[in-house]
Amino acid sequence: MSIRHGISSALAALAVAALCVTPALAQDESADQKFTQNEIVQAAAGFFGMTSEAVAKAVQKVFSEQGLPDAYIKGDEGSGAFIAGLRYGSGWLIRKNAPPEKIYWQGPSVGFDFGGNASKAFILVYNLGPSDRLFQRFPDIEGSFYFVAGLGVNYMRAGDITIAPMRTGVGLRAGVNAGYITFTREATINPF
């Protein structure tokens, strides 16, 4: 009886230990799929051609509010507006342990907005899960003032996915607008 009781106790202890270890392993695996602040600063600084210090301030703010991103997008975009506006972009979705994936984005806007700009866009992506979840509309409210070069950040959410575009660009554009952007696998001229 005591041997049986001892074996049962040992099995129960192993089961409890396994339950306690499993979430820790899952967290470690999840953390391995995310990008650290240093990785993002280095990638963004190289992409924008700026010093790490200049990019670090913007990245630090986003990380303090959102945490570690699952993915990022680096690409180019152009936009223009005279009350109604359009934005088109293309780039690469970068994830750990996966090959880069070519993506496109486009969308309309309306507001007190005029001018045009060309930008480099470095977009942090949070809570993405499978890549297919990116291909949807993200509502956008943006205030912008591009005159020479500058770096701006805003947040866009769709469901539980948050994206944080960081843009640096040149042009002459000022105003506030509301609209959305849609990510797609194929390029399209239809902004809707």
N, C-alpha and C positions, 0 to 999 in steps of 0.2 A: 504494500500500500504506500509506503513512504517513497519507494522508487518511482512509482507511478505519479504520485503527487509532485515529486521533484521534477520529473520530466514535463508534466503539465505546466508547472510554474516556469520552467525554463522556456518552453514554447511560448507561453503567454508573454514573457519578458522579451523574447525575440520579436514577436509580433508587434508589441508596443514600440520597440526600438526601430523596427522597419517603418512603421507609420511616422515616427518622428524624423527619420532620415530622409524619407521620400520627398517631403516638401522642400527640404534644404537642397537636395539634388536638383529638383525642378527649378528652384530659384537660381542656382548656379548655372544651369543650362540656359535659362532665360537671360541671365546677365551676360553670358557669352555671346548672345545674339544682338546685344545692344552696343552702341558706340559710346566711348568715354568722352568727357569734355576735351581732353587733350587730343584725341583722335579727330574730333570735329574741328577744333581750332586749327590743327595742322592742315586738314583737308580743305577747309574754307579759305585759309590764308593762301595756300598754294593756288587754289582755283581763282580767287579774286586778284591775286598778285599783290596782296597787301602784307604788312607785317603781322605777325601773330598777335602782337599787342593790340593792334587796331581791331582785329576780329574778336579777340578774347572778351572784350567788354560786352559786345552784343551776344555772344555765345553764353557767357556767364549769366546774363539776365534770363535767357531762355531756359537754360539748365536749372536755374533756381526756381523757376515757375513750373517747368514741365518734366524735369528729370532726364533720364537717358533715352535717346531716340532709338527706334528699331531700324531706321533706314534714313537715307538722305537722297535728295535729287540734286544734281548739278546740271545746269543748262543755261540757255540764252532765251530771252523773250523780248518782244517788242509790243508796244501799246501806243494807242493814240485816242484822243477824245476831243469832241466839241459837244458838250452836254452828254451825248451818247458816245460810248467808247467800245473798243475791242482790244483784247489781249491775246497774243499767240506765243507759244513757247515750245521748246523741245529740249530734251536732255536725257540723262541716264539715272535710273533708279539703282541705288547702291545699297546692297544688304550684305551682311557678313555671311560667309560660306555659301554665296550664290553668285552666279555671273551677273554683270551689269545688264539691265534691261532697258531698251530704248522706249521712251514714252513721250507723249505730247500733251499739251494743255492749251485750252482756249476758253474764252468767255466774253460775254458782253458786260457793260456797266452803264449806269446812268447817274447823273449828278451834276454838281457845279464843278465841272472839270474841263480843262482844255489843254491842248498841247500834245506832245509825243515824247517818248523816251525809248531807249534801247538799254536793256539791263542784262547783267549776269545774275542768275537766280540760284541760290543755294538753299534748298528747302529741307528742313528737318521734319521727319515723319514719326508720329507717336501712336502706339496701339494699333499698328497696321495688321498684324497677323498675316494671313495669306495675301500675296501681292494683288490678287484680284480685287480686294476691297478698296484699293486706291482708285479704281476706275469708276468714279461717280462725281457728282457735283459738290463743290465746297462753297458755301455762301461766303461773300467777301464784302467787307466795308473797309474802305481804305482812304486815308488822307495822305496825300503825297505832295512833295515839293522837290522836284529835281531841277537843278539849274546847272551845276557842274557835276562833280563826282560826290557820292554820298552812300551811306549804308543804312538801310531801313529794315525793320522787322515788324511783322504783324502776325496774328493767329487766325486760322480758319478751321472750323470744325464741321464734321458731318458724322452724326452718330457719336461713337466713342473715339473716332480717329481725329487727331489734331495734327495740322501741318503748320509749320512756322517758316514762311518764306523770308529769307534775308536777301535783299537786292541791293546791288550797287549799279548805278547807271549814269548815263549822260543824256542830256536833252533839255527841253524846256517844257515842263508840265507842272501845273499847280491845280489843286482842287481837292474835293472830297467826292467819292462815288460809292455806289453800292452795286453789287452784281454777284457773279459767281464765276468760278473756273471749273472746267470739267477735264479730268485726266482721261486720255484715251491711248490705245496701243497704236493707232494709225493716225497719220496727219489728216486734218480736215480743214476746209475753209469755213465750214458752218460753225459759228461760235456758239450756237444753241445746243 
